Amino acid sequence: TRRRARMSSTREVRELLERAFAPCAELDVVDVSGECGSAFEVRVVSESFRDKSRIESHRAIHDALGSVMGKIHALSVKVAKAP
């Protein structure tokens, strides 16, 4: 039998973002998939985004979540900016 891939948890996504963009002035991770771990909205405010374009900032978030992106069906980056 084929096992279903485990979806990501809000905690797992948060930890990856905290590690990549510490210290964060603001970090919100919301599971918008009804807690099944397949869709997230994120808001990240960090000095890491200083002098980066919007596309560069969004790409950095996707890269930081690389290990779980295969389990996430939808990722909405609401905010990715410097303080």
N, C-alpha and C positions, 0 to 999 in steps of 0.2 A: 504494500500500500504506500501511497505517496503522502508524505507528511506536509502539512501546511506550514509555510514559513511564518515564524513568529514576528508579529509586528513590533514596531518600536514603542517605547514608553516615553512619556513626557519627561521623566527623570533622565533617561538615556540621552535624549536630544539636548536637554538642558546641560548636562554634564559635558557633552562634546563641545557645545558652544561656549560654556564657561572656560574650558581648557584652552580653546582656540583664541578667545578674545578677552581674556582677563587682563586687567580688571574691567568689568562691565559696569557702566553707570546705570544701565537699565537692561534687564533681560527678562522677557516674557515668552513663555512657550505654552501654547494652548492647543490641546487635542480637539480638533473640530470635526472628528469623525465619530462622535458618540462614544469616545473612550475605547475605540478598537485599535488605535495606534497607526492608522493609515493616512491621516491627513493632519497637518499642523500649520498654525500661524505663529510666526516668530517676530519679535521686536528686539533688536540688539542695538544698544548705544554704547560705543566703545571708542577709545582713542585709536584703536587699530584701523578705523575707517577714515582717519584724518587724511586728506589729500587724495582719497580714492573716489573714482566715479561711482555712480549708482551701480553700474554693471559690474565693476570690480568688487564692490562690496557684496553684492548678491552672489557673485561667483565664489568669493571667499567663504561665505556661509555654506554654500553647496559643497565646497571642498572640505570644510570642517565636518560636515555630516556624511562624508563619503562612505564611511563604514556602515551606515544605516540607510543610505539613499535607496538601496535596492528593496527595502522593506516599506518605504514611504511612497504612497501613491500620489500625494499632493503636498506641496510645501509652498506656503504663501509668506513671502518676506514682506511684512507690513512696514517695518522700519529697519534700516541698516545705515547708521550715521554716527558721526563723532558727536560728543557732547557739545 
